[in-house]
Amino acid sequence: MKQKELAGLMNVSVKTVEHWESSGGTVSGAAAAMLCILRERPWLLEELEIPEKEFPLRLRYLNQNRLCTIIDVNDREQRVKIKNYVTDPLYRAFGRNEHPTYEEYEEFLESRCFPRTRDKMKILLEELNLPFYDPLMIIQKTKGKMAEDDFWIEIER
């Protein structure tokens, strides 16, 4: 694991990791506990690793600041690939479904927007400065935040 990756995993700076490695600095607190767990269960690193981006579009589905699901999308080929970082299906973008179809991905996007049948939708679109109803464009503007939950979406192209 690279220093930058370990720093991200441990939520510390790269300089802190450099210090641990170069000067034999003592690791303490939560970082020490995490390193102990990883020594005992090295396969957890693979489960926690963020995969290389294979498709042009990546969405991170989060609950507050907790990463729940990564969704990689190839719109041209209508392919979707996901990786879940939580075990509770209520926090996963597609619940128990590990291999969503492109149509299920589109339904998911629409579920994170106001309904296309909403009264006075044109006014909402004007407020968002959007020419027409497109769930991905709406999510880019709103981060897919809904009034009734703490989930949101980060988009990477």
C-alpha positions as CSV (number, residue, x, y, z in Angstrom):
1,M,0.0,0.0,0.0
2,K,1.3,3.4,-0.9
3,Q,1.8,6.1,1.8
4,K,-1.0,8.2,0.3
5,E,-3.4,5.2,0.3
6,L,-2.6,4.4,4.0
7,A,-3.0,8.0,4.9
8,G,-6.4,8.1,3.3
9,L,-7.4,4.9,5.0
10,M,-6.2,6.0,8.4
11,N,-7.5,9.6,8.0
12,V,-4.0,11.1,8.7
13,S,-1.6,13.2,6.6
14,V,1.0,11.6,4.3
15,K,3.6,13.3,6.5
16,T,2.3,11.4,9.5
17,V,2.7,8.1,7.6
18,E,6.2,9.2,6.4
19,H,7.1,9.8,10.1
20,W,5.8,6.4,11.2
21,E,8.0,4.8,8.5
22,S,11.2,6.8,8.6
23,S,11.8,7.6,12.2
24,G,10.1,4.7,13.8
25,G,7.4,7.0,15.1
26,T,4.9,5.4,17.4
27,V,1.4,4.8,16.1
28,S,-1.2,5.4,18.7
29,G,-4.9,5.6,19.3
30,A,-7.4,4.6,16.6
31,A,-4.6,4.3,13.9
32,A,-2.8,1.8,16.1
33,A,-6.0,-0.2,16.5
34,M,-6.6,-0.1,12.7
35,L,-3.1,-1.3,11.9
36,C,-3.5,-4.2,14.4
37,I,-6.8,-5.2,12.8
38,L,-5.2,-5.0,9.3
39,R,-2.2,-7.2,10.4
40,E,-4.7,-9.8,11.7
41,R,-7.0,-9.6,8.7
42,P,-5.1,-8.4,5.6
43,W,-7.9,-9.3,3.3
44,L,-9.8,-6.3,4.7
45,L,-7.6,-4.0,2.7
46,E,-9.0,-5.4,-0.5
47,E,-12.5,-4.9,0.7
48,L,-11.8,-1.3,1.7
49,E,-9.8,-0.4,-1.5
50,I,-11.3,2.0,-4.0
51,P,-11.2,0.2,-7.4
52,E,-9.6,1.8,-10.4
53,K,-12.1,3.8,-12.4
54,E,-13.0,1.7,-15.5
55,F,-15.9,3.6,-17.0
56,P,-16.2,7.3,-17.8
57,L,-18.6,8.1,-15.0
58,R,-18.2,7.4,-11.3
59,L,-20.8,8.1,-8.6
60,R,-20.1,7.9,-4.9
61,Y,-23.3,7.2,-2.9
62,L,-22.8,8.4,0.7
63,N,-24.7,8.6,3.9
64,Q,-23.5,11.7,5.7
65,N,-19.7,11.3,5.1
66,R,-19.7,7.5,5.0
67,L,-19.1,5.9,1.6
68,C,-21.8,3.3,0.9
69,T,-21.5,2.4,-2.8
70,I,-19.3,3.3,-5.7
71,I,-21.2,3.2,-9.0
72,D,-19.2,3.1,-12.3
73,V,-21.2,3.8,-15.5
74,N,-20.6,3.5,-19.2
75,D,-23.6,5.2,-20.7
76,R,-22.5,4.4,-24.3
77,E,-22.5,0.6,-23.6
78,Q,-25.2,0.9,-20.9
79,R,-23.0,-0.9,-18.4
80,V,-23.0,-0.5,-14.6
81,K,-20.5,-1.8,-12.1
82,I,-20.8,-1.3,-8.3
83,K,-18.8,-1.9,-5.2
84,N,-20.5,-1.7,-1.8
85,Y,-18.6,-0.6,1.3
86,V,-21.4,-1.3,3.8
87,T,-23.1,-4.6,4.7
88,D,-26.5,-3.2,5.6
89,P,-28.7,-3.3,2.4
90,L,-30.6,-0.2,3.6
91,Y,-27.4,1.9,3.1
92,R,-26.5,0.4,-0.3
93,A,-27.5,2.2,-3.5
94,F,-29.1,-1.0,-4.9
95,G,-30.0,-2.8,-1.7
96,R,-29.1,-6.5,-2.0
97,N,-28.6,-6.3,-5.8
98,E,-24.9,-6.7,-6.5
99,H,-25.2,-6.5,-10.3
100,P,-27.7,-3.8,-11.2
101,T,-28.8,-3.3,-14.8
102,Y,-28.5,0.0,-16.6
103,E,-32.3,0.4,-16.3
104,E,-32.0,-0.2,-12.5
105,Y,-29.3,2.5,-12.4
106,E,-31.6,4.9,-14.3
107,E,-34.4,4.1,-11.7
108,F,-31.9,4.8,-8.9
109,L,-31.0,8.2,-10.4
110,E,-34.6,9.1,-10.7
111,S,-35.2,8.0,-7.1
112,R,-32.7,10.7,-6.0
113,C,-34.6,13.5,-7.8
114,F,-38.0,15.1,-7.6
115,P,-40.5,13.0,-9.7
116,R,-40.8,13.9,-13.4
117,T,-44.6,14.2,-12.8
118,R,-44.2,16.8,-10.1
119,D,-46.5,19.8,-10.2
120,K,-44.7,23.0,-11.4
121,M,-41.7,21.0,-12.5
122,K,-40.8,23.6,-15.1
123,I,-40.4,26.2,-12.3
124,L,-38.0,23.8,-10.4
125,L,-36.0,23.2,-13.6
126,E,-35.7,26.9,-14.2
127,E,-34.5,27.4,-10.6
128,L,-31.8,24.7,-11.3
129,N,-31.0,26.4,-14.6
130,L,-31.8,23.2,-16.5
131,P,-33.4,23.0,-19.9
132,F,-35.2,19.7,-19.4
133,Y,-35.7,16.9,-16.9
134,D,-32.6,14.8,-16.7
135,P,-31.9,12.9,-13.4
136,L,-28.1,13.0,-13.7
137,M,-28.1,16.7,-14.5
138,I,-30.4,17.3,-11.5
139,I,-28.1,15.3,-9.3
140,Q,-25.2,17.3,-10.4
141,K,-27.0,20.4,-9.2
142,T,-28.5,19.0,-6.0
143,K,-26.1,16.2,-5.1
144,G,-29.1,13.9,-5.0
145,K,-30.0,15.2,-1.5
146,M,-33.5,14.5,-0.4
147,A,-35.3,16.2,2.4
148,E,-36.1,13.0,4.3
149,D,-32.6,11.4,4.5
150,D,-28.9,11.9,4.8
151,F,-27.8,10.3,1.6
152,W,-26.2,12.2,-1.2
153,I,-24.2,11.6,-4.4
154,E,-20.8,12.8,-5.5
155,I,-20.2,12.7,-9.3
156,E,-16.8,12.2,-10.9
157,R,-16.3,12.3,-14.7
